[in-house]
């Protein structure tokens, strides 16, 4: 892993594996690392295997959440391939499986990959709120609201505060990058994005940011060009290239609804044109806007209606 953003949006070396907070365990060390250690501090045990795809998503996320808890909880990672006897004793039937131990006893757990917010809630529950995860979630929710209102300065400041607590928070990094793009600092945003670890940019929030940066990097469109494109479409409604060009211009002008309308109409008229170019462009807009954007949700419904009518 190379570099990530620090609280000031600059390149920083990621923290070490976690010291005493995060360690690899085994059936030989389980009594000391988990049972005895949990009498002082709650211990989360992550059962994983190198071949497990969901494990590759969960383990970095749970490590991040444990670091963000600031010592309120510890993490022990157990490779089930190398510790099959222990996995059998604890009746691990699928992976990833996570158990929380407190006072020498298992007190909670779950199976399968979980979103960042659920992991924070899990740790909050295990630590009886001592982890501060609820405060971080509240700060992220407030930052998201400010970002939606295009208050990029205040939103960015809140995302930075979260990054001071957890500089691996995908949600905070994605939000901060969106603030940079919205504030017209695209070049800096791209530089920061390029410094992120490869496994982190696979997260959907950062996939969306990358799509947004790609669209923002296109040259600005003059109002006269928009008018010319509209005139072309009026003269020939089946001029699909003009519709694609107009969609991109409208999106850059922050008219997301107009951009989507042009692509949906192109798909309705001829969904196969140029190897389904309009649909591909629409999917890129979905990535840029994100799955929770009301425009995305409405457009997906309309797209389904067109495709299955």
N, C-alpha and C positions, 0 to 999 in steps of 0.2 A: 504494500500500500504506500502511495507516495505522499501527496499533499492534499490538504483540505482547507476549507475556509476557516479562519479564526473569527473571533467576535467582531473584528473590524472589517471583515470581508477581504482580508489579505491571505496570501498563502501561508500555511502553517503546517508544521510537522504534526501528524496525529499523535495522540497520547499512546503510551506503551500499552501492552496488552491488558493492563489493568492492575498489575502488581498483585496485592493480596485480595483485591476485589474480584478478579477474574482469573481462574486457573483451570488447567486440564486435570481431571481426576481419574481415578481407577477404582476397581474393587478393593485394592490394597490400601488406598488412602481414603476411602469413603467414610470410614468411621471418624477419622480426624477432620477431614476437609468439610464434611457435611453434618454428621450427627453431633459431634462435639462443638464444632464452630457455630452451629445454629442455636446453641444455648446462649450465645452472646449476641449474635446478629443473624437475622433470617438469611437462609441460603437457598438460592434457586438452582436447581439441577437441570441442565439441558441435555437430554439424551438424543444423540445424533449419529449419523454415519456419513462417510465421505461420498457415497453414491446417492444420497438423499437430496433431491432437488429442493423441496420446501425447507430443508435444514439450512441450505445455503442462503435462503432469504431470512429465516428466523434468527439464526445465531448472531449475525452482525447487528440486527435490530435489537435483540435482547441485550447484547453487550452495550449498545448505546444507551438503552434505558437504564441499565445498572449503573453505568458511569454517571448518568444524569441524576441518579438518586443520591449521589454524594456520600457514599459510605453507609447508607441506611440498609443496604442489602448486598449480599455477595453472590457470585455466580461460579458454579462448578460445571464444566462440560465433560460429559462422559461419552466416549465413542463406543457404541454398543457392539460393534464388530470385534473390538479388542476386550470387551468386558461382558461377554454373553451370560456368564453365570450371574453377575449382578443384575443385568437386565431381566433375567428370568425370575430372580428373587423378588424384584419389584414389579413383576408382571407388566413389563413394557411390551405392548402388543403392536404398536405402530410408532413411527417416528416422523417428525420430531414430537417428543413428549417432554413436557416440563412439569417438574414437581417443586413445590416450595416447602422447605423444612423450617420449623421453628421449635425451639426447646427440645430438639432431638426427635421430633415427630413430623411426618408429612401433614401439611395443613391445607394445601390447595394444589391445583394443577390444571393443565389443559393439554390437548393434543392438536397438532397442525400449526401451520404458520398463522400469525395474528398481526393485524395492523399496529402501527406505532401507538395509537391512542389506547388500544386494548392492553398492550403490554404495560403502559404507564399505569393504567387502572389496576391491573393485576398486582404490580409492585406496590402501588398505594395501599391496596387491600392487605397485602402481606405485611407491610410495614406500619399499618394503622395510620397512614397519612404522613409518616415521617419522611418519605422520599421527596416530597414537594412536587410530585408529578402533576397534581391537580392545578397547582399554580402555573406550571409550564403550559398545560393544556389551555388554561384560561388566557394566558399571554398569547399563545398561538391563535386562539379564536379571535381575540381582539385585533391582532395583526392582520389576520385574513380579512376581517371586516374593513379595516382601514385600507388594505390593498384593493378590495373591491370598490371602495369609494375613491380610489386613485389618489389617496393621501400617501404618496410613496415615501416621503421623508419620515413620517411618524411610524408607518408600517415597518420600514426598514430598521428603525431604531429598536422596535420591539423584537423583530426577528434577530437582531444582533444580541439583545439581552438573553434570548433563549440560547443562542450559540455560545454565550459565555458559560452557560450551564452544561450544554451538550453540543459540542461542535461537530457531531455526526448526525444531528437531527435532519433527516431528509426534508421534512416539511418546512423547517426553518430555512434551510439552504435554498430550497426551491422558491420559497416566498421572498427571500432576500434577492435572489437573482431576478425575479419578476419585478421587484421594486427598481432594480438597476435598469432593466429594460424600459420600464414605464417612465423613468426619469431621464431617458435619453442617453444612458451610459452603457450602450450596447457593447462597445469594444471591451470595456472592463468586465462586463458580465460574461462575455465569451472567454476571456482570459481566466476568470475564476472557474467557469464550468470546465475548461480544459484541464484544470488541476485536480479535479475530483477523481477518486479511485474508480476504476472500471466497473467494479461490482455495484457501486452506488448509483451510477448513471443508468442502471437497468430499472431503477424504481420508476413507477409510473409518473410520479410528480415531476421528476427530472426529465423524463421523456417528453412530457408536455412543455416544460420550459425550453428544451432544445428546439422543439417545433416552433414555439413562439419566437425564439431568437432567429431561427432561419427565415421566418416570414418578415421579421423586423429588419433583417439585413438586406432585403430587396430594395432597389433604388426608389426614392420617393416618386409619387405619381402626381403630375400636375392636374389641376381641375379641368383644363382643356382636353387632356387625354381621356379623362373619365367621360366627358361629354361626347368625345368622338367614339368611344366604345359603346356608349348608350345609343348613339345614332346608328352605328353598325348593326346592333342587335335589333333596333326598331326596323331597319331596312331588311334584315334577314334574321328572323328569330332562331334559325338553325345554325347561326355562326357560333359554333361551340368554342372556338378559340377566343373569340371576343368575350364570351361569357366568362371563361376562365380568367382572362386578363382583368376583366371588370371585377370579378370576385376578389382577386388579389388586391386590386386598387382600393376597393371598398373596405376590406379588412384593415389595410394599412391606415385608412381614414377613420378607423374605429367604428365602422358600420358593420358589425358582425352579422346582424340579421340580413342586411342587404347582400353580403358576401355569400352567405348560406343560400339565400333565395336563388341567386344566379346558378349555383352549382346544382341545386335540386331541380331547377327547370331544365338544365342541360341533361341531367340524368333522365328526367321524365320524357324528353324528346327523343333521346337516343342514348341509352345507358352504355352501349358498347363502343361509342365513338372513341377513337384513338386509344384502344385498349383500356376502356373505362377510366379515362383520364380525369373526368369530373368527379367520379366517386373517389379516386385516389386523393384528389385535391381536398375533397370534403373530409376524408378521414384525417388528413393532415391538420385541417382546421379543428376537428374534434380533439386531436392531441394538444394543439396549442391552447384551446379554450379550457380543456379539462373536462372530465366526465360529469362533474357536478354543476357546470354552467347551465343555466336554464335554456340558453340558446342551443347548446349541444343536445340537451335532453329533448327539446321540441324538434330539432332537426332529425334526430334519430327516429322519432316517431313518424315524422313525415317521410323519411327515407324508406322505412319499412312499408308504409302505405303505398309508395310508388313501386317498390320492388315486388310486392306481393299482391298488387291489384290485378 
